[in-house]
Amino acid sequence: RVHAIVLDGTIAVEPLDWTKSTAAHVVFEKLLTGQACSEGKGEDKKPIDFLMVVGDGREDEKVFKWANKLGKRRTIDNVVTVSLGNRSTEAAATFSQGVSGVLSCLQRLASL
């Protein structure tokens, strides 16, 4: 099952059943399941306490919304959602410097 959308002289064909949001949810659930399994084995696993989602397109909006819900429900203590560019967004913040600006910022943070 797919749907098609006309975009600036092109046609984008996207699956109806899978989005970046559903993929992120599946990965998150697998991480939680792995965490629960290791707890029973005496392994000391830290809970997931930080999630950062950065995106630059309309298809990222569903992931921003999903991540923000995790933060509001306190499923994850620290959730950061960032949209690249200047447009209306579900993300909590916008960053106009683009992907290279995000990478530069993350590199500086990692060196602290």
Secondary structure, DSSP 8 states (H G I E B T S, - for coil): -EEEEEETTEEEEEESS--HHHHHHHHHHHHHHHHHHHHTTT-------EEEEEE-SGGGHHHHHHHHHHHHTTSSSEEEEEEESSS--SSSEEETTHHHHHHHHHHHHHT-
